[in-house]
Amino acid sequence: MATEKDPESASPLDEVMEDIRGELVRRVAAADRDANREIYDALENE
């Protein structure tokens, strides 16, 4: 299995899985911001 310390040994599957994980994190973060927009706006305006 590839590790972050040895990116040279990453297989194509590892690269695709990393892309999927990154996209999932972005989508969850965006959904959280949308769901909690009032809180984020209040914190931003403090």
N, CA, C and O atoms as CSV, one atom per row, in Angstrom:
chain,resi,resn,atom,element,x,y,z
A,1,MET,N,N,0.854,-1.182,0.000
A,1,MET,CA,C,0.000,0.000,0.000
A,1,MET,C,C,0.894,1.238,0.000
A,1,MET,O,O,1.914,1.266,0.690
A,2,ALA,N,N,0.523,2.254,-0.762
A,2,ALA,CA,C,1.314,3.482,-0.834
A,2,ALA,C,C,1.093,4.326,0.414
A,2,ALA,O,O,0.022,4.319,1.021
A,3,THR,N,N,2.129,5.041,0.766
A,3,THR,CA,C,2.028,5.944,1.903
A,3,THR,C,C,2.324,7.352,1.432
A,3,THR,O,O,2.837,7.553,0.332
A,4,GLU,N,N,1.993,8.336,2.277
A,4,GLU,CA,C,2.268,9.721,1.929
A,4,GLU,C,C,3.768,9.980,1.864
A,4,GLU,O,O,4.207,10.896,1.168
A,5,LYS,N,N,4.555,9.188,2.577
A,5,LYS,CA,C,5.998,9.384,2.573
A,5,LYS,C,C,6.635,8.870,1.294
A,5,LYS,O,O,7.758,9.258,0.971
A,6,ASP,N,N,5.952,8.014,0.564
A,6,ASP,CA,C,6.511,7.435,-0.651
A,6,ASP,C,C,5.510,7.554,-1.799
A,6,ASP,O,O,4.946,6.549,-2.232
A,7,PRO,N,N,5.280,8.788,-2.301
A,7,PRO,CA,C,4.272,8.974,-3.344
A,7,PRO,C,C,4.654,8.315,-4.664
A,7,PRO,O,O,3.789,8.105,-5.514
A,8,GLU,N,N,5.931,7.985,-4.854
A,8,GLU,CA,C,6.383,7.354,-6.087
A,8,GLU,C,C,5.766,5.965,-6.277
A,8,GLU,O,O,5.629,5.499,-7.408
A,9,SER,N,N,5.390,5.298,-5.169
A,9,SER,CA,C,4.860,3.950,-5.273
A,9,SER,C,C,3.334,3.924,-5.343
A,9,SER,O,O,2.731,2.852,-5.285
A,10,ALA,N,N,2.710,5.085,-5.464
A,10,ALA,CA,C,1.245,5.147,-5.522
A,10,ALA,C,C,0.743,4.507,-6.818
A,10,ALA,O,O,1.236,4.800,-7.907
A,11,SER,N,N,-0.225,3.650,-6.676
A,11,SER,CA,C,-0.809,3.015,-7.851
A,11,SER,C,C,-1.883,3.941,-8.417
A,11,SER,O,O,-2.323,4.867,-7.736
A,12,PRO,N,N,-2.302,3.699,-9.646
A,12,PRO,CA,C,-3.387,4.513,-10.208
A,12,PRO,C,C,-4.645,4.470,-9.340
A,12,PRO,O,O,-5.351,5.471,-9.218
A,13,LEU,N,N,-4.921,3.321,-8.742
A,13,LEU,CA,C,-6.083,3.215,-7.858
A,13,LEU,C,C,-5.925,4.115,-6.644
A,13,LEU,O,O,-6.879,4.779,-6.238
A,14,ASP,N,N,-4.726,4.147,-6.057
A,14,ASP,CA,C,-4.474,5.029,-4.911
A,14,ASP,C,C,-4.709,6.489,-5.292
A,14,ASP,O,O,-5.295,7.246,-4.518
A,15,GLU,N,N,-4.258,6.882,-6.471
A,15,GLU,CA,C,-4.427,8.260,-6.923
A,15,GLU,C,C,-5.901,8.602,-7.099
A,15,GLU,O,O,-6.341,9.682,-6.705
A,16,VAL,N,N,-6.661,7.690,-7.687
A,16,VAL,CA,C,-8.095,7.912,-7.880
A,16,VAL,C,C,-8.805,7.985,-6.532
A,16,VAL,O,O,-9.667,8.839,-6.326
A,17,MET,N,N,-8.445,7.095,-5.622
A,17,MET,CA,C,-9.074,7.106,-4.300
A,17,MET,C,C,-8.765,8.410,-3.570
A,17,MET,O,O,-9.636,8.945,-2.883
A,18,GLU,N,N,-7.562,8.927,-3.701
A,18,GLU,CA,C,-7.197,10.195,-3.068
A,18,GLU,C,C,-8.026,11.340,-3.664
A,18,GLU,O,O,-8.470,12.226,-2.933
A,19,ASP,N,N,-8.235,11.325,-4.973
A,19,ASP,CA,C,-9.084,12.343,-5.613
A,19,ASP,C,C,-10.517,12.258,-5.092
A,19,ASP,O,O,-11.145,13.282,-4.822
A,20,ILE,N,N,-11.025,11.050,-4.953
A,20,ILE,CA,C,-12.387,10.855,-4.455
A,20,ILE,C,C,-12.494,11.342,-3.014
A,20,ILE,O,O,-13.462,12.014,-2.658
A,21,ARG,N,N,-11.510,11.010,-2.183
A,21,ARG,CA,C,-11.522,11.478,-0.788
A,21,ARG,C,C,-11.521,13.000,-0.732
A,21,ARG,O,O,-12.271,13.593,0.042
A,22,GLY,N,N,-10.686,13.632,-1.546
A,22,GLY,CA,C,-10.618,15.094,-1.557
A,22,GLY,C,C,-11.936,15.718,-1.973
A,22,GLY,O,O,-12.381,16.695,-1.371
A,23,GLU,N,N,-12.563,15.160,-3.000
A,23,GLU,CA,C,-13.852,15.687,-3.453
A,23,GLU,C,C,-14.918,15.484,-2.383
A,23,GLU,O,O,-15.751,16.365,-2.172
A,24,LEU,N,N,-14.906,14.352,-1.713
A,24,LEU,CA,C,-15.863,14.087,-0.650
A,24,LEU,C,C,-15.705,15.100,0.484
A,24,LEU,O,O,-16.694,15.623,0.996
A,25,VAL,N,N,-14.469,15.372,0.871
A,25,VAL,CA,C,-14.214,16.356,1.928
A,25,VAL,C,C,-14.734,17.726,1.506
A,25,VAL,O,O,-15.372,18.414,2.302
A,26,ARG,N,N,-14.470,18.130,0.262
A,26,ARG,CA,C,-14.957,19.432,-0.226
A,26,ARG,C,C,-16.485,19.496,-0.202
A,26,ARG,O,O,-17.056,20.511,0.194
A,27,ARG,N,N,-17.143,18.424,-0.621
A,27,ARG,CA,C,-18.613,18.421,-0.646
A,27,ARG,C,C,-19.210,18.459,0.752
A,27,ARG,O,O,-20.190,19.165,0.990
A,28,VAL,N,N,-18.627,17.704,1.679
A,28,VAL,CA,C,-19.128,17.705,3.053
A,28,VAL,C,C,-18.925,19.077,3.683
A,28,VAL,O,O,-19.808,19.576,4.381
A,29,ALA,N,N,-17.768,19.690,3.442
A,29,ALA,CA,C,-17.502,21.026,3.988
A,29,ALA,C,C,-18.481,22.045,3.416
A,29,ALA,O,O,-18.987,22.891,4.153
A,30,ALA,N,N,-18.752,21.978,2.123
A,30,ALA,CA,C,-19.694,22.912,1.496
A,30,ALA,C,C,-21.102,22.704,2.056
A,30,ALA,O,O,-21.810,23.676,2.320
A,31,ALA,N,N,-21.510,21.463,2.237
A,31,ALA,CA,C,-22.835,21.180,2.788
A,31,ALA,C,C,-22.934,21.688,4.217
A,31,ALA,O,O,-23.972,22.215,4.615
A,32,ASP,N,N,-21.864,21.536,4.996
A,32,ASP,CA,C,-21.850,22.026,6.375
A,32,ASP,C,C,-21.965,23.547,6.393
A,32,ASP,O,O,-22.722,24.105,7.188
A,33,ARG,N,N,-21.221,24.216,5.524
A,33,ARG,CA,C,-21.305,25.679,5.466
A,33,ARG,C,C,-22.716,26.125,5.095
A,33,ARG,O,O,-23.249,27.069,5.679
A,34,ASP,N,N,-23.319,25.442,4.123
A,34,ASP,CA,C,-24.681,25.803,3.712
A,34,ASP,C,C,-25.685,25.559,4.843
A,34,ASP,O,O,-26.575,26.377,5.077
A,35,ALA,N,N,-25.537,24.446,5.530
A,35,ALA,CA,C,-26.471,24.098,6.597
A,35,ALA,C,C,-26.327,25.024,7.799
A,35,ALA,O,O,-27.284,25.232,8.544
A,36,ASN,N,N,-25.139,25.577,7.986
A,36,ASN,CA,C,-24.865,26.417,9.151
A,36,ASN,C,C,-24.498,27.838,8.740
A,36,ASN,O,O,-23.719,28.503,9.423
A,37,ARG,N,N,-25.050,28.299,7.643
A,37,ARG,CA,C,-24.710,29.603,7.075
A,37,ARG,C,C,-24.858,30.732,8.096
A,37,ARG,O,O,-24.005,31.618,8.152
A,38,GLU,N,N,-25.917,30.722,8.899
A,38,GLU,CA,C,-26.142,31.792,9.872
A,38,GLU,C,C,-25.001,31.868,10.884
A,38,GLU,O,O,-24.561,32.957,11.253
A,39,ILE,N,N,-24.535,30.725,11.322
A,39,ILE,CA,C,-23.443,30.694,12.299
A,39,ILE,C,C,-22.166,31.223,11.674
A,39,ILE,O,O,-21.473,32.043,12.277
A,40,TYR,N,N,-21.843,30.760,10.463
A,40,TYR,CA,C,-20.632,31.219,9.789
A,40,TYR,C,C,-20.690,32.725,9.544
A,40,TYR,O,O,-19.692,33.421,9.731
A,41,ASP,N,N,-21.839,33.226,9.132
A,41,ASP,CA,C,-21.979,34.677,8.900
A,41,ASP,C,C,-21.806,35.458,10.199
A,41,ASP,O,O,-21.154,36.502,10.210
A,42,ALA,N,N,-22.379,34.966,11.287
A,42,ALA,CA,C,-22.248,35.648,12.568
A,42,ALA,C,C,-20.794,35.673,13.029
A,42,ALA,O,O,-20.320,36.694,13.527
A,43,LEU,N,N,-20.093,34.569,12.868
A,43,LEU,CA,C,-18.682,34.521,13.263
A,43,LEU,C,C,-17.835,35.453,12.397
A,43,LEU,O,O,-16.908,36.097,12.888
A,44,GLU,N,N,-18.155,35.517,11.135
A,44,GLU,CA,C,-17.411,36.369,10.225
A,44,GLU,C,C,-17.596,37.848,10.548
A,44,GLU,O,O,-16.686,38.652,10.346
A,45,ASN,N,N,-18.770,38.199,11.046
A,45,ASN,CA,C,-19.096,39.607,11.317
A,45,ASN,C,C,-18.746,40.037,12.735
A,45,ASN,O,O,-19.063,41.163,13.118
A,46,GLU,N,N,-18.105,39.183,13.530
A,46,GLU,CA,C,-17.738,39.554,14.907
A,46,GLU,C,C,-16.625,40.563,14.917
A,46,GLU,O,O,-16.187,40.988,15.986
